[in-house]
Amino acid sequence: MTEPFVLRPLMEADLAAVAAIEEASDLPTRPLEVRRADLGDEGTPGVVLEVGGAVVGVGSLWLAPDEAHITSLAVAGEARRRGHGRRLVTALVALARSLGAEAVTLEVRASNGAARSLYAGCRFEEVGERRRYYPDGEDAVIMTLALDDGGRAASAARG
Ligand SMILES: CC(C)(COP(=O)(O)OP(=O)(O)OC[C@H]1O[C@@H](n2cnc3c(N)ncnc32)[C@H](O)[C@@H]1OP(=O)(O)O)[C@@H](O)C(=O)NCCC(=O)NCCS
């Protein structure tokens, strides 16, 4: 049975919890002031997923003309493998569509099989790579979802 959850926009009160989840997930962290400034910027929307009143997942977008970029996606370790990652991606895709984006793009570590599988399950396609994209020298895989039929398919994904 799916546990009750709430998906909602990222708010200032969430920033500490979100930073903790991202740090524990080895994602790049940004100073709180930058995060606060992003909250006031329509071009950098975020979503969080709560279970039992606690934030357990976060996703965020950066909107360029015609295209949205997923800049962060993480689920707390104890809450993984319950469909929350897929729910967050589906929410980000729906948000990008509602804001007029024609595609959603992201970079993911080549070694990150969990995330590559998650995005592939949401109909993202691997369209290229950026060599030595990460500070430790690892390559990034570029994945894209065109928001025509593909976006609707992702929105209809289970969960
Ligand atoms: C990637 C991440 C967000 C997935 O979150 P999650 O809530 O566990 O994902 P879900 O339960 O929604 O899983 C959806 C699909 O993702 C894939 N997946 C998730 N975790 C996986 C794992 N450990 N191994 C293989 N596939 C995995 C599967 O295809 C899964 O579908 P299935 O359950 O039908 O097999 C989570 O592992 C995470 O926060 N990782 C650290 C941060 C990170 O890598 N972020 C991505 C940056 S681009």
The ligand as an SDF file (V2000), in Angstrom:
LIG
                    3D

 48 50  0  0  0  0  0  0  0  0999 V2000
   17.6440    8.5490   -7.5670 C   0  0  0  0  0  0  0  0  0  0  0  0
   16.6600    8.6810   -6.4160 C   0  0  0  0  0  0  0  0  0  0  0  0
   16.0700   10.0900   -6.4300 C   0  0  0  0  0  0  0  0  0  0  0  0
   15.5240    7.6680   -6.6080 C   0  0  0  0  0  0  0  0  0  0  0  0
   14.5430    7.9000   -5.6160 O   0  0  0  0  0  0  0  0  0  0  0  0
   13.5370    6.7320   -5.1540 P   0  0  0  0  0  0  0  0  0  0  0  0
   12.4630    7.3630   -4.3690 O   0  0  0  0  0  0  0  0  0  0  0  0
   14.2820    5.6320   -4.5140 O   0  0  0  0  0  0  0  0  0  0  0  0
   12.9930    6.2160   -6.5570 O   0  0  0  0  0  0  0  0  0  0  0  0
   11.6430    5.3880   -6.8390 P   0  0  0  0  0  0  0  0  0  0  0  0
   11.2910    4.5470   -5.6670 O   0  0  0  0  0  0  0  0  0  0  0  0
   10.6080    6.3310   -7.3410 O   0  0  0  0  0  0  0  0  0  0  0  0
   12.1360    4.4380   -8.0120 O   0  0  0  0  0  0  0  0  0  0  0  0
   11.7210    4.6460   -9.3460 C   0  0  0  0  0  0  0  0  0  0  0  0
   12.6090    3.8470  -10.2660 C   0  0  0  0  0  0  0  0  0  0  0  0
   13.9540    4.2940  -10.1670 O   0  0  0  0  0  0  0  0  0  0  0  0
   14.8640    3.1930  -10.3320 C   0  0  0  0  0  0  0  0  0  0  0  0
   15.6240    3.0040   -9.1000 N   0  0  0  0  0  0  0  0  0  0  0  0
   15.4860    3.7010   -7.9450 C   0  0  0  0  0  0  0  0  0  0  0  0
   16.4220    3.2940   -7.0610 N   0  0  0  0  0  0  0  0  0  0  0  0
   17.1330    2.3340   -7.6680 C   0  0  0  0  0  0  0  0  0  0  0  0
   18.2550    1.5420   -7.2800 C   0  0  0  0  0  0  0  0  0  0  0  0
   18.8020    1.6610   -6.0670 N   0  0  0  0  0  0  0  0  0  0  0  0
   18.7640    0.6680   -8.1610 N   0  0  0  0  0  0  0  0  0  0  0  0
   18.2360    0.5410   -9.3870 C   0  0  0  0  0  0  0  0  0  0  0  0
   17.1590    1.2590   -9.8320 N   0  0  0  0  0  0  0  0  0  0  0  0
   16.6270    2.1400   -8.9780 C   0  0  0  0  0  0  0  0  0  0  0  0
   13.9770    1.9950  -10.6200 C   0  0  0  0  0  0  0  0  0  0  0  0
   13.8050    1.9370  -12.0180 O   0  0  0  0  0  0  0  0  0  0  0  0
   12.6770    2.3810   -9.9470 C   0  0  0  0  0  0  0  0  0  0  0  0
   11.5750    1.7420  -10.5060 O   0  0  0  0  0  0  0  0  0  0  0  0
   11.0450    0.3710   -9.8330 P   0  0  0  0  0  0  0  0  0  0  0  0
   10.8260    0.6650   -8.3870 O   0  0  0  0  0  0  0  0  0  0  0  0
    9.7920    0.0920  -10.6000 O   0  0  0  0  0  0  0  0  0  0  0  0
   12.1370   -0.6270  -10.0390 O   0  0  0  0  0  0  0  0  0  0  0  0
   17.3300    8.3650   -5.0420 C   0  0  0  0  0  0  0  0  0  0  0  0
   18.0180    7.1340   -5.1490 O   0  0  0  0  0  0  0  0  0  0  0  0
   18.3180    9.4330   -4.5990 C   0  0  0  0  0  0  0  0  0  0  0  0
   17.9480   10.4170   -3.9490 O   0  0  0  0  0  0  0  0  0  0  0  0
   19.6200    9.2530   -4.9330 N   0  0  0  0  0  0  0  0  0  0  0  0
   20.6710   10.1830   -4.5150 C   0  0  0  0  0  0  0  0  0  0  0  0
   20.5540   11.5070   -5.2460 C   0  0  0  0  0  0  0  0  0  0  0  0
   20.6130   11.3210   -6.7380 C   0  0  0  0  0  0  0  0  0  0  0  0
   21.3190   10.4800   -7.2610 O   0  0  0  0  0  0  0  0  0  0  0  0
   19.8350   12.1720   -7.4350 N   0  0  0  0  0  0  0  0  0  0  0  0
   19.7810   12.1950   -8.8770 C   0  0  0  0  0  0  0  0  0  0  0  0
   20.6770   13.2880   -9.3600 C   0  0  0  0  0  0  0  0  0  0  0  0
   20.5750   13.4370  -11.1430 S   0  0  0  0  0  0  0  0  0  0  0  0
  1  2  1  0
  2  3  1  0
  2  4  1  0
  2 36  1  0
  4  5  1  0
  5  6  1  0
  6  7  2  0
  6  8  1  0
  6  9  1  0
  9 10  1  0
 10 11  2  0
 10 12  1  0
 10 13  1  0
 13 14  1  0
 14 15  1  0
 15 16  1  0
 15 30  1  0
 16 17  1  0
 17 18  1  0
 17 28  1  0
 18 19  1  0
 18 27  1  0
 19 20  2  0
 20 21  1  0
 21 22  1  0
 21 27  2  0
 22 23  1  0
 22 24  2  0
 24 25  1  0
 25 26  2  0
 26 27  1  0
 28 29  1  0
 28 30  1  0
 30 31  1  0
 31 32  1  0
 32 33  2  0
 32 34  1  0
 32 35  1  0
 36 37  1  0
 36 38  1  0
 38 39  2  0
 38 40  1  0
 40 41  1  0
 41 42  1  0
 42 43  1  0
 43 44  2  0
 43 45  1  0
 45 46  1  0
 46 47  1  0
 47 48  1  0
M  END
$$$$
